[in-house]
Amino acid sequence: MCKLATIDSQLKQIMRDLKHHDPQKRYEALHALEQLSKEELELHPTFVRKLIAYASETFPDSVEEWDDPSYYVLQFALDFVSTQFVPDVLEHFARFSPAAKEMAFRYICELGEEQYDDALYHIVHNELQQQTFSIPWDSLRQRLSVVQKLIDQDYAYLPSHVFCWLLLHLHRQGLSCHLQQSEIVSILIRQYRQTKEMYAQYDADYSPTFVFRFWRENYLSVRSDMHVCLSLMEFYFNEEIAILLQEALSFRDPTIQARAVITALQHHMAVDQDVLLACANNIESAELLYEEMERIGKKSLFPTEANELTHFAKSHLFYILTHEYGVVPSDIEVINHVEMKNEYEEQIRYYLLTYVDEQETYVAWVGMYTQNKVGRGKFEYTYIPFISLQTYSIDEHKKQFIERMKQERRKEHTLFRKQWTFRWTNILSYMVLSLFISSRWLVAVREKSTFLYILSVLLTILGTIFVINDWRKRKREIVLTTKKLIYADRWGMWEVPLHQIKQVSFERRKDRYHIFRRKSEHVVVYDEHHERLSFSKDDINEEQFALLLRYATNHLQQPPRIQK
């Protein structure tokens, strides 16, 4: 209780200092807020709502980029993830700073239920007119009704590249819009021609070295827009689009060429075998072409001479090095491999590759590959140690990697832990309760009142029930790690590996911790056939638990279904 009061007083002092005219005072307050955010705090929802409202107030003019109290206060408040705060964020949204608005928009998109879709649409609709912050369009991926409404009603105000991206996402989700096809085709062709003009400046000199060392930001943005337009052409087609596709099949960027191949195949256009083979053999486009041909059901057309795991391993390494590390490798080769069993008892393979950067040959590991019913393999681990090939022998490189994988497998990070232990506040509660009941008995004896005797007996029974219920809740613990979910109480401990979880549902069950066993919402965890464990939903923050479980299981081939 004292600690909570101290935190409240600290936050109130920080809130006062954030409005101070002295920038140094504001800086110190933001630093203090950052330090508080690193602690495991539990704030009352009322106080969190106050912080959200405070973030919408007027602050002194900013002196530097860091001087944005609205953003940092809101960031602190929204670390307490819960749908209950979405209405508060919406209520104060218009008065947040631009950076805070972007963060608040993402929060609403992620946690807000369907009932908030209209509010989200109006935010975007108004923003297209006013332009007060940068809309994070990627946050709308799951708000398909908002996307549909924007395309149908606000297409004239949407930037054409955003329009095409949103429409493509809609189609990829199996949905359509009500906008006339002629209007869509007009926007698509116009956007494609504009993007092609920008791409034309690079085509003649295209090379990976130029792309990732000199052109990087500008070119990759143009390439992305070309990909979107060519992908959208899968769903819209006329004679002009056919001419544009035929032209794109000759572009020098192999990824754009591969994208044009996929769209052309979708429309049953003839694709020269030499073009198909060039894209399949090119280290930049091989993996993209295979995955896309698999998506459209034309995997059988992929050239057999390029359909090798080692080839896809090289393509994948090239992508990781160029896109994540800014390295432009040359002479990528597969020189060896190791095989082992994963935690699911599947036989897996990791390839040892070499690549040249700045005239030095380095090693890298690409995996894991599994030969199973569902496909040729799946990447789950790519390790780039930036160690020269000459540093160790091949056997020593393999030995070190195997040891690293063993250590990785042993690592287990705790994502969520909640314990119910006996604290001094419990003793204080018992003492207050005992004193209160004792005082009622003393009054009853002194007054010799039948009513007071009955009341004292009832209070004693209720107090006993409270103590027993409280005692029954002790020694409970919920732990979610990167490998398993554990639930323990005084009756036992239940543990389920994450890869065995197939479904998580919320069901009404009798609560074992109450003498009078009432029904309440429980989290129930199932494997393929049976229930494995359950606990009261009141024990957790539902949204936070679901997000962490998704994070911990999204690498699995079959992540658990979370049914609300």
N, C-alpha and C positions, 0 to 999 in steps of 0.2 A: 504493500500500500504506500509506504514511504517513498520507495523507488519510483512508483508511478507518479506520485505527487511531484517529485523532483524533476522528472522528465517533462511533466506538464509546465512547471515553472520555467524550465530551460527553454522550451518551445515558445512560451509567451515572451520571454526576453528576446529570443531570436526574432520573433515577429515584430517586436518594437524596434529593434536595431535595423531591420531591413527597410524601414521607412526613414532612417536617419539621413540627414542631409550630407553627412561625411561619407564619401565612398569607402574609406578605410573601415569604418564601422560596419558597413554593409558587407564588405569582403570578409571580415571576421565572423559576422553572423552566418554567412553562407558556408564558411569553413566549419563552424560549429554544427551547422545542420548536416553537413556531409559526414562529420564524425558520428553524429547520432544515428544516421542512416545505416552505419555499419554494425550497429548493435541489434540484437534480437529484441525488438520492442513489441509490446501489445498495447495499442491505444484504443480507447473506447470509440465506437463508431461516431458518436456525437462530436468528439474532438477531431476526427478525420474529416468530417463534414465542415467543421470550422476552418480547417486548413485549406480545403478546396475553395471555400468561399473567400478566404483571405487571399488566395492566389489570383483572384479576379479583381482585387482592389488596385488603386492607383499608387504607383511607387515613384520615387524621384527619377528624374531623367537619367538614362543609362550613360555611363562614362566609357565603358569598354564592353567587349562581347560577354565577359563573365557576369556582368552586372544585370542579371535578369531574374529577380526574385520570384516573379510569377512562375517561371519555368521550374526553378529548383524547389520551391515550396510544393508545387503540384506533383513533381517527381517524387518527393518524399511522401506525400499523401497517397499517391497511387501505387506505392510499393505494397500497400495493404490491399491486395487484390480481392475484389468482391463485387458482384453484380449490384449490391445494394447502393453503391456509390455512383452508378451510372446516371441516375436522375439528377444528382447534384452536379456532376460534371456537365451535363447538358444544360442545366439551369444557368450556370455561370460561364458557359463556353464563350459567348460573344465578347467577354471582357478579359479573357486571358491574353497573354502576349503571343506573338506569332509562333514562337518555338513551343510554348505551352499548348497552343491550339493543336499543333501537329501531334504532340504526345497524347493529348486528350482524345483526339480523333481516333488514334490507334487503339486507345483503351476502350472506347465505345464500340469500335468495330469488333474487337476481340471478345469483349464480355457482354455487350448488349444483346438482348434477345430480339426476336423478330418484331416485338412491339415498338422497338426504337428505330426501325428502318425508315419510317417517315421522317423522324427527326434528323437522321443521318442524311437523307436525301435533301432536306431543306438546307442543311449546313452546306452541302456541296453546291446546291442550286444558287444560294446566296453568294457563296465564295466565287463562283464563276463570274459573277457580276462585280464583286467588290475587290477580290484579290488581296486579302489581308494576311494570308499564310499559304505555305506550300502544301497542297493536298497530297498526302501519301497514298497515291492511287493503289499501290499494292495491298493496302489494308482492306480494300473492298473485295478482295478475292472471294470471301465467304458470304458477302452480302449481295447475293445475286439479284434479289428483287430491286435493290437500290441501283445496281448496274443496269438492269432492264429499263427502269424508269428514266435514268439519265440518258440512255441511248434513244429512247422513244421521244422524250420531251425536251432534252437539252442538247441534242446532237449539234445544233448550230453554234453553241457556245463552247463545246469541248474542243480542245486542240486536236487536230486530225490524227496525230500519232497516238494520243490518249484514247480517242474514239476507237481506233483500229485495235489497240491493245485490249480494251474492255470488251469489244465485240468478239474478238478471238477467244478471250477467256470464257465468255458466255457460251459460245459454240462448243468449246472443249468440255464444258460441263453438261452438254446435251440440251441446252436451252436455246431459244431464239428470241427475236424481238419483233415488234409490230411495224417497224419503220419500213417504208417501201424499198424493195430490192434495188430499184433504179437509183434511189438516193444513196444507198449504201455503196453501190458499185462506183458511183460518181466520186464519192469521198475517198474510197479505197484507191482508185486509179490516180486521183489527184495527189494523194499522199505518197503513193508509190513513185510517181514521176518526180516529185520534189526530192524524195530521198535518193532516187537513182541519180539525179543530177549531182548531189553531193558525193555519192559513191563514185561517180565517173571520174572525179579528180584523183582517185587513188588506184583505180583498176589497173592501169598500165604498169604501175610500179609495185604492184602488190607483192609482198613477201612477209613472212612471219616476223622477221627482224624489224622491218619498218612498222608493222602493226603494233608490236608489243614494246618497242623501244622508243619510237619517235612519234607515231600517230596516236598512240594508245587511247586517251579519253575521247577525243573527237571521233576517231574511226570506229571504236567499239560501240558508240552511241548510234552512229549511222548504220553499222552492221546489224545491230539489234532491231532498228526500225525496218530494215530490209527483210529480216527474218519474220517479223510480225506481219508485214504486208503479204509476203509470199505464202505464209501459213494461212492467212485469212482467205487467200485465193482458192484454198481447198473447198471453201463453202460458197464461193461466188465465181461465176465463169461466164465469159462471152468471147467473141472473136478478138476483141482488143486485149483481153487478159491472156488469151492463148498466144498472141504475138509477143507480149511482154514476157511470158514464161519461156518461150523459145529463145528469146534474147538472153534471159538470165542463165540459161543452161551453158552459155559460153563465157560467163564471168570468171575472172581469175581467182576470186576468193572461193576456196573449196567448200566452205560451210554454206555460203549463199548458193553456190551451185548445187550442193546436196539438198538444200531446202527446196530449190526449184525442181529437182528431180522428184521429190516426194509429191509435190503438188501436181506435177505433170502426170505422174503415175495414177494419182487419184482421179484425174480426168481422162484416163485412158489415152493420153498422148504418147506418141512414140519417143522413146529416149534412147539415143545412140549408146550402144554397148561400151564404146570407148569412154563416154562421159561417166557412165555408171562405174566402170572399172577404175577410172581416175579418182573419183570421190571415195570409193571403197579402199583404194590403196593409199590415199593421202592421210598422213598421220593426224592432220587437223580435223578431218571430216569423217573418218572411218567409224568411230563410235556413234556419232550423231546419225549417220546414214543407217547403220544397222538398227539402232533403237527406233528410229522413225519408220523404217520399213516393217519392223516387227509390230509397231503400233497400228499401221494401216493394213496389216494382214498380207504383206507382200514380201515377207522374209525370204521366201524361196527364190526371189529374184536377186538376192544379194550374191555377188560373185563368190564362188566357192573358194577360189585361190586366196581371197582376203579374209575368209571366215575362220580365223585362227585366234585362240585366246591370247597368244603372245602379241599378235597385231593389235588387239584391243587394249592390252596392257600398255603398250607403247603410246597409243592414242590417248589413253586416260592420263598417263604421266605427263604427256605434252600439255594437256589441258590444265592440270593442276599446277605445273610449273609456271606456265604463262599467265594464268588467271589469278592464282593465289600468291605466287612468290615473285612475279615480275621477272622470271628467268626465261630467256629464250634459248632452249637447248638445241643441240645438233647431235647427229650420230647416236640416236637412242637405240640401244640394243638390249635384248633379253639374253643374259649370259648363264643364268642358273635358276633354280627354284628350290623351295622347301615345302614339304607336305606334313600336315599334322591334323589332329582332330580338334574341332572347336567345342564349345561348351554344350552344344546340342548333339555331340557325337557324330557330326558330319565330317567326311574327309575333305579337307580344304587345301588350297595351294596358294602360295605367295611367290611371285616372280621377282628375282633379283635382276635389276636393270642397271645399265650405265648410260650416262649422257655427258656430253661435253659442253662446258660453259667457260668462256674466257680461256680456252686452250687447256683446261684442266678437266680430267675425267672423274666424274663423281658417281656414287652408287645411290640407288633408290629401290624401295620395295613397293610392289603394287599387289593388292589382294582385297578381300579374299575371293577366290573363285571356287565355286562348288558345282559339281556335275550332278544335277538332280532333275526331277521331273518338270520343274517349272521354268527351266531356262538354262542358258549356257553358263551363267554365273552372276555374282552380285558383288560390286565393290563395297567394302565396308571399312577398309583400312589401307591408307597409303602413307608410307613412312619415308620422309626425305631427310636424312641426317646431315646432308652437306659434308660428307666425308669422302675424301679422295679414294679411288679404287686402289691405289698403290699403298695406302696406309696399312692394310691388312691383306692376308691371303683370302681367296674365295671362301675357303672353309672357315676362316676366322670371322669373316663377314656374316656367314650363315649362322655360326655359333652365337655371335652377339645378338643377331636378330631373334633367334629362337629363345634366348634368355630374356630378351626384352618382351616378347610376346607372353612368356610365362608370367613375368612381372605384371604386365598389363592385365592379364586374366585374373591375377590375384587382387588387383586394385578394386576397391569398392568404395564409392563415394556416397555419403549420406545426403540425400536430397531433402528429406523431411523427417523430423522426429518430434513426437509429442509425448511427454511423460506426465503422469499424475502421481506426485510424491507427497509425503506428509510434510507440511511446513508449519512454521510457528504461527502463521495466521489461522491454521486449522485449530490449534490449541486455544488461541484467543477466541475463536468462534464458539468452541465447546464451553469455555469458561463463562462467556457472556450468556449462552443458552442456559447453563446450569444455574447461574446466579438469578436469572429471570424466573426459571421454574421454581427455584427454592423460595424466592420472594413471594410467589403466588401461594405456595404451601403455607408459609408463615402467616400470610394475611388470612387464609382460609381457617387455620387453627385458631388465630386470635378472634376472628369474627364468628367462628363456629357456624358457618353458613354452608348449607347443603349444596347450594349452587356453586359456591367457590370451591368446595371439595371436588365436585364433578368437573369443574373447569380445570382444576389443578391436575386431576387424573388424565383428562384429555390432552392437556399440554405436555404431561410426562410421556404419554404414548406417542404423541407427534414428535417430541424431541428425540425419543428413542429411535423412531423410524428414520428421522433425519440423520442421526449418528450412524445407524446401521447402513443406510444407503450411501452415506459419505464414505464409510469404511470399505464397503464393497467396491467402490470406484478406485480405491488405491491400488498401486502396483500395476496400473494399466500403462501400456506403451504402444505407440504406433510408429513404425520406422519404415521409410521408403528409401531404398538405396538404388544404385545403378544396376543391381543384380536381382534384388528380391524385395518383397513386401512382407513385413513381420507385424503380427499383432499378439500382444501378451496381456494377460490379466492374472488374478490370483488363482484362477482355475486351470491355467495352462498357457502354452505358447503355440501359435500357428504361423507357419512360414510357407510362402509360395514363390518360387523363382519367377521372374518377370516373363520369361519366354513361355511359361505354362499358363499364364493368365489369358483367357480367351474372351471373357466378358466381365464387365463391372456394371452392376445395376443398382438402382436405389429402390428399396422395397420396404413396406411397412412390416415390422417385426416386433415381437414382445421384447421389452428391455429387461435383460437379466439383472441389471443393477438396481432395480427397484423392487421393494417387497411386494407392492401392488403393481404387478407387471403390466404396465400400459403399453400400447402399441406406438411405435415411433419410426421415423425414417431410418433405415440402416443401409450402409454400404455393403453390398454382397459381391464377393469375388468368386468367379467360377473358372475352372479349367475346361478342357474339352468335354468332360462328361459330368463333373460333380462340383458342388459348392466346396470351396476351400477355406474361406473364413468370412466373417462379417463383424461389423462394429457400428455403433451409432453414428449417424451423420452429424450429430451435434458435436462429436469429438474432433471434427476437422473443419477447415475452410474448404467447402466443396469445390469452388472454382480453382483455388490454388492446388488442391490435391489432383484434380483432373488434368490441369496444365502440366504438373510435374510428372504425372504418370505417362502422359503422352510424350513428353520430352524424353523420358527414360526408355520408352518402348518404340519410338518411331523408326529405329534402325532394324526392327524385326520384320521378317517377311509378312507376318500376320500380326500386326499390333492389336491389342485388345479392343473390343467394342465397348464404348462407354455409353450406356443407355440411361438417360435421365427420366 
